[in-house]
Amino acid sequence: MVSAKQILSELNYELTRKISEGGMGIVYEAVQRGAGNFRKVVAIKVIREEYSNIPEFQKNFIGEARLVADLIHTNIVQTYHLGQISGQYFMTMEYVRGVNLEQFIHRHTELQRTIPVEIAAFIVSRICRGMTYAHQKTDAEGRLLGIVHRDVNPKNVMLAFEGDVKLTDFGIAKALDLMYNEEGKVVPGKDEYVSPEGASLGVTDARSDLFSLGIVLTELLLRKNIFCGPSRLESRGLILEMPIPVFSQLRPDVDPKLEAIIQKSLQRDRALRYQTAFEMMTDLELYLYSDRYGPTNEKLAVYLRDLYNLDHLGHTKPAPLPRVSTLESQR
């Protein structure tokens, strides 16, 4: 079995570092080199070696690449290429220089800071934009593909230091003619972010993603997922049965307009939930911009630079020199 480093070197990719690991693949940062000193930083997802000889996993990996190949949108991480060397598959993707939403939340916890309500709502509104595009995507014949992400959670949302918000990892997504996880047998996504229909092993559709996104919004506001139980089973139980709180009682600066958006996204009866990501996006944008100049990508970029102590180029600022008293400086 060839290593990831061998795969990358054979294809003129220089491995830089491992970014993350998931259930099926490992994501690396790499530099693609070409003629004339061409240089491009990319992310490469390689199927785990222990799974490389299992046809089901290869099929899943190929399906993910096929599914997202034509998803070209500013709020979705783009896929460039699917390849294979010595029986091992890899996928080249857009590299996002930034952090994922889980890291963003943890950073606030470390600094004992709350995430501004408007920043939280803006981030989720941008996820809605990408989701709207994916949910409405059609094939070459104009057939609706019926794409459902099925794993919306903070790890799968990237925040670029330039201020872009990007949804990634459609690894367990489903679409017409691309069904890998049989519904009714598998819980789609992570238990503490799954929709009620997913938690009860029911059939999911695009509205399932919107419940998960509602959970992400509340986690941004509270810096914790209120549906996360001690075990996977208990998390699903909370998703199905826990009374949905009034979030303005948990955080007073959640106003009635935002409260209404949260409550609608978390309706267990999906007929009462937002029916499309576009509807949820519209309500969030009306909340953000109807009576004031709300957040933008540029404002998010400034916020991220302050949060991570970065300069305008995205580099960590040097630590300030220790202060020296006038008397000491004259010695």
C-alpha positions as CSV (number, residue, x, y, z in Angstrom):
1,M,0.0,0.0,0.0
2,V,1.4,3.4,-1.0
3,S,1.6,6.2,1.5
4,A,-0.1,9.5,1.1
5,K,3.3,11.2,0.7
6,Q,4.2,8.8,-2.2
7,I,0.9,9.6,-3.9
8,L,1.4,13.3,-3.6
9,S,5.0,13.3,-4.7
10,E,4.2,11.2,-7.9
11,L,1.7,13.9,-8.8
12,N,3.9,16.9,-8.2
13,Y,2.3,17.7,-4.9
14,E,4.5,18.6,-1.9
15,L,2.9,17.5,1.3
16,T,2.9,20.3,3.9
17,R,0.9,19.0,6.8
18,K,-2.1,17.0,7.9
19,I,-5.1,19.2,8.4
20,S,-7.7,16.8,9.8
21,E,-9.0,13.2,10.0
22,G,-12.5,11.9,9.4
23,G,-14.2,8.6,9.4
24,M,-13.2,7.7,5.9
25,G,-10.4,10.1,4.9
26,I,-7.4,12.2,5.9
27,V,-7.1,15.7,4.7
28,Y,-3.6,17.2,3.9
29,E,-2.4,20.6,3.0
30,A,-0.1,20.3,-0.1
31,V,1.6,22.5,-2.7
32,Q,0.9,21.7,-6.4
33,R,3.9,22.6,-8.6
34,G,4.0,23.0,-12.3
35,A,5.9,24.6,-15.2
36,G,7.3,28.1,-14.8
37,N,7.5,28.0,-11.1
38,F,3.7,27.5,-10.9
39,R,2.7,27.0,-7.3
40,K,-0.8,26.5,-5.8
41,V,-1.8,25.5,-2.3
42,V,-4.5,22.8,-2.2
43,A,-6.2,20.5,0.2
44,I,-6.0,16.8,-0.6
45,K,-8.4,14.2,0.9
46,V,-7.0,10.6,0.8
47,I,-9.1,7.6,1.5
48,R,-7.8,5.8,4.6
49,E,-5.3,3.0,3.7
50,E,-7.2,0.4,5.8
51,Y,-10.3,1.0,3.7
52,S,-8.7,1.3,0.3
53,N,-9.4,-2.3,-0.7
54,I,-13.1,-2.2,0.3
55,P,-15.3,-1.5,-2.7
56,E,-18.0,0.1,-0.6
57,F,-15.7,2.7,0.7
58,Q,-14.2,3.4,-2.7
59,K,-17.6,3.8,-4.1
60,N,-18.5,6.2,-1.4
61,F,-15.4,8.3,-2.0
62,I,-16.0,8.4,-5.8
63,G,-19.6,9.3,-5.2
64,E,-18.6,12.2,-3.0
65,A,-16.3,13.6,-5.7
66,R,-18.9,13.1,-8.4
67,L,-21.6,14.7,-6.3
68,V,-19.7,17.9,-5.5
69,A,-17.6,18.3,-8.7
70,D,-20.1,20.8,-10.2
71,L,-20.9,22.6,-6.9
72,I,-19.1,25.9,-7.8
73,H,-20.2,28.5,-5.3
74,T,-18.4,31.0,-3.0
75,N,-19.9,29.4,0.1
76,I,-18.9,25.8,-0.8
77,V,-15.4,24.3,-0.8
78,Q,-14.7,23.4,-4.4
79,T,-13.5,20.0,-5.6
80,Y,-10.8,20.2,-8.4
81,H,-9.9,16.6,-9.2
82,L,-10.4,12.9,-8.3
83,G,-7.5,10.6,-8.9
84,Q,-6.2,7.1,-8.2
85,I,-2.7,5.7,-7.7
86,S,-2.0,2.0,-7.0
87,G,-5.6,1.5,-6.0
88,Q,-5.7,4.4,-3.6
89,Y,-8.1,7.3,-4.2
90,F,-7.6,10.9,-3.5
91,M,-9.5,14.2,-4.1
92,T,-7.9,17.6,-4.6
93,M,-9.9,20.4,-3.2
94,E,-9.8,24.2,-2.6
95,Y,-7.6,25.1,0.3
96,V,-9.2,27.4,2.8
97,R,-6.8,29.4,4.9
98,G,-8.6,29.8,8.1
99,V,-10.4,27.8,10.8
100,N,-13.4,25.6,11.1
101,L,-16.4,26.7,13.1
102,E,-15.6,24.3,15.9
103,Q,-12.2,25.9,16.3
104,F,-13.9,29.3,16.1
105,I,-16.2,28.5,19.0
106,H,-13.4,27.0,21.1
107,R,-11.3,30.1,20.6
108,H,-14.1,32.2,22.1
109,T,-14.3,29.8,25.0
110,E,-10.5,30.0,25.6
111,L,-10.8,33.8,25.6
112,Q,-14.0,33.8,27.7
113,R,-15.7,35.8,25.0
114,T,-19.2,35.5,23.6
115,I,-19.7,35.4,19.9
116,P,-21.6,38.6,18.8
117,V,-25.2,37.8,17.8
118,E,-24.8,39.5,14.5
119,I,-21.6,37.5,13.6
120,A,-23.4,34.2,14.5
121,A,-26.4,35.1,12.4
122,F,-24.2,36.3,9.5
123,I,-22.2,33.0,9.4
124,V,-25.4,30.9,9.4
125,S,-26.9,33.1,6.6
126,R,-23.8,32.4,4.4
127,I,-24.1,28.7,5.1
128,C,-27.7,29.0,3.9
129,R,-26.5,30.6,0.7
130,G,-24.3,27.6,-0.1
131,M,-27.0,25.2,1.0
132,T,-29.6,26.9,-1.2
133,Y,-27.3,26.4,-4.2
134,A,-26.6,22.7,-3.4
135,H,-30.2,21.9,-2.6
136,Q,-31.4,23.4,-6.0
137,K,-28.6,21.9,-8.1
138,T,-29.7,20.0,-11.2
139,D,-27.9,17.7,-13.6
140,A,-27.2,18.3,-17.3
141,E,-30.8,17.3,-18.2
142,G,-32.2,19.7,-15.7
143,R,-33.3,17.0,-13.2
144,L,-33.1,18.1,-9.6
145,L,-30.3,16.1,-7.9
146,G,-31.9,16.3,-4.5
147,I,-28.6,16.9,-2.7
148,V,-28.8,16.8,1.1
149,H,-25.7,17.3,3.0
150,R,-26.8,15.2,6.0
151,D,-23.7,16.1,8.2
152,V,-24.0,19.8,8.9
153,N,-21.9,20.5,12.0
154,P,-19.2,23.1,13.0
155,K,-16.4,20.9,11.8
156,N,-17.8,21.0,8.3
157,V,-18.0,24.8,8.1
158,M,-14.8,26.8,7.2
159,L,-14.2,30.4,8.0
160,A,-11.5,31.9,5.7
161,F,-9.4,34.6,7.2
162,E,-10.5,36.7,4.3
163,G,-14.1,36.5,5.6
164,D,-15.6,33.8,3.4
165,V,-17.8,31.2,4.9
166,K,-17.7,27.8,3.2
167,L,-19.6,24.5,3.7
168,T,-17.5,21.4,3.1
169,D,-17.5,17.6,3.3
170,F,-20.5,16.1,1.5
171,G,-19.1,12.7,2.3
172,I,-22.3,11.1,3.4
173,A,-24.6,13.3,1.3
174,K,-27.3,11.7,-0.9
175,A,-28.5,12.5,-4.3
176,L,-30.6,11.0,-7.0
177,D,-28.8,7.8,-8.2
178,L,-26.1,8.2,-5.5
179,M,-27.5,6.5,-2.4
180,Y,-24.8,4.9,-0.3
181,N,-26.2,4.9,3.3
182,E,-29.6,3.1,3.4
183,E,-32.1,5.4,5.1
184,G,-33.9,3.6,7.9
185,K,-30.7,1.7,8.9
186,V,-28.1,4.5,9.5
187,V,-28.2,7.7,11.5
188,P,-27.1,10.4,9.0
189,G,-24.4,12.7,10.5
190,K,-23.4,13.3,14.1
191,D,-26.0,12.4,16.7
192,E,-25.9,15.7,18.4
193,Y,-26.6,17.6,15.2
194,V,-29.0,15.2,13.5
195,S,-32.6,16.1,12.7
196,P,-35.5,14.4,14.5
197,E,-36.3,12.4,11.3
198,G,-32.7,11.3,11.1
199,A,-32.5,10.5,14.8
200,S,-35.6,8.2,14.4
201,L,-34.1,6.5,11.4
202,G,-36.6,8.1,9.0
203,V,-36.1,9.4,5.5
204,T,-34.4,12.8,5.3
205,D,-34.7,15.6,2.8
206,A,-33.3,19.1,2.5
207,R,-35.3,20.3,5.6
208,S,-33.2,17.9,7.7
209,D,-30.1,20.1,7.0
210,L,-32.0,23.2,8.2
211,F,-32.7,21.6,11.6
212,S,-29.0,20.8,11.9
213,L,-28.2,24.4,10.9
214,G,-30.5,25.7,13.6
215,I,-28.5,23.7,16.2
216,V,-25.3,25.2,14.8
217,L,-26.8,28.7,15.2
218,T,-27.7,28.0,18.8
219,E,-24.2,26.6,19.5
220,L,-22.6,29.8,18.2
221,L,-24.8,31.9,20.5
222,L,-24.4,29.7,23.6
223,R,-20.9,28.3,22.9
224,K,-22.3,24.8,23.5
225,N,-24.6,22.3,21.9
226,I,-27.6,21.8,24.2
227,F,-28.5,18.6,22.4
228,C,-25.1,16.9,23.2
229,G,-25.7,14.1,25.7
230,P,-23.3,11.8,27.5
231,S,-23.7,9.2,24.8
232,R,-24.8,9.0,21.2
233,L,-28.1,7.4,22.2
234,E,-28.8,10.1,24.8
235,S,-28.0,12.8,22.3
236,R,-30.6,11.4,19.9
237,G,-33.0,11.3,22.8
238,L,-32.5,15.0,23.4
239,I,-33.0,15.7,19.8
240,L,-36.3,13.9,19.8
241,E,-37.8,14.8,23.2
242,M,-36.0,17.7,25.0
243,P,-38.2,20.8,25.3
244,I,-36.8,23.5,23.0
245,P,-35.8,26.4,25.3
246,V,-36.5,30.1,24.8
247,F,-33.1,31.2,23.8
248,S,-33.6,34.9,24.8
249,Q,-33.8,33.5,28.4
250,L,-30.4,31.9,27.9
251,R,-28.9,34.9,26.2
252,P,-30.7,38.2,26.7
253,D,-29.4,39.9,23.5
254,V,-31.3,37.4,21.3
255,D,-34.2,39.6,20.2
256,P,-37.7,38.4,19.2
257,K,-36.9,38.4,15.5
258,L,-33.9,36.1,15.9
259,E,-35.8,34.0,18.5
260,A,-38.5,33.4,15.9
261,I,-35.9,32.2,13.3
262,I,-34.3,29.8,15.7
263,Q,-37.6,28.4,16.9
264,K,-38.8,27.8,13.3
265,S,-35.5,26.1,12.3
266,L,-35.9,23.7,15.3
267,Q,-39.4,22.6,14.7
268,R,-39.5,18.8,15.1
269,D,-42.4,18.6,12.6
270,R,-40.6,19.4,9.4
271,A,-43.9,20.6,7.8
272,L,-43.6,23.5,10.4
273,R,-39.9,24.0,9.9
274,Y,-38.3,26.2,7.2
275,Q,-39.1,24.5,3.9
276,T,-36.0,25.8,2.1
277,A,-32.6,27.1,2.9
278,F,-33.6,30.2,0.8
279,E,-36.4,31.0,3.2
280,M,-34.2,30.7,6.2
281,M,-31.5,32.8,4.5
282,T,-34.1,35.5,3.7
283,D,-35.3,35.8,7.3
284,L,-31.7,36.0,8.5
285,E,-30.9,38.7,6.0
286,L,-34.0,40.7,6.9
287,Y,-33.0,40.4,10.6
288,L,-29.4,41.6,9.8
289,Y,-30.0,44.3,7.3
290,S,-33.6,45.7,7.4
291,D,-32.9,48.5,9.9
292,R,-29.1,48.8,10.0
293,Y,-25.9,48.2,8.2
294,G,-25.2,44.7,9.2
295,P,-22.1,42.4,9.0
296,T,-20.2,41.6,5.8
297,N,-17.4,39.3,4.7
298,E,-15.0,42.2,5.3
299,K,-16.3,42.8,8.8
300,L,-16.0,39.0,9.5
301,A,-12.4,39.2,8.3
302,V,-11.6,42.1,10.6
303,Y,-13.2,40.2,13.5
304,L,-11.2,37.0,12.8
305,R,-7.9,39.0,12.6
306,D,-8.7,40.5,16.0
307,L,-9.7,37.1,17.4
308,Y,-6.6,35.3,16.3
309,N,-4.2,38.3,16.6
310,L,-3.4,38.4,12.9
311,D,-2.2,41.3,10.7
312,H,-3.9,42.4,7.5
313,L,-2.0,39.6,5.6
314,G,-3.2,36.9,7.9
315,H,0.1,36.4,9.7
316,T,0.3,36.2,13.5
317,K,1.4,39.5,14.9
318,P,4.7,39.5,16.9
319,A,4.3,39.6,20.6
320,P,4.7,43.2,22.0
321,L,8.0,44.0,23.6
322,P,7.9,44.3,27.4
323,R,7.5,47.8,28.7
324,V,10.7,49.3,30.1
325,S,10.5,52.2,32.6
326,T,12.2,55.5,31.7
327,L,14.6,55.0,34.6
328,E,15.6,51.5,33.4
329,S,16.0,52.6,29.8
330,Q,18.6,55.2,31.0
331,R,20.8,52.7,32.8
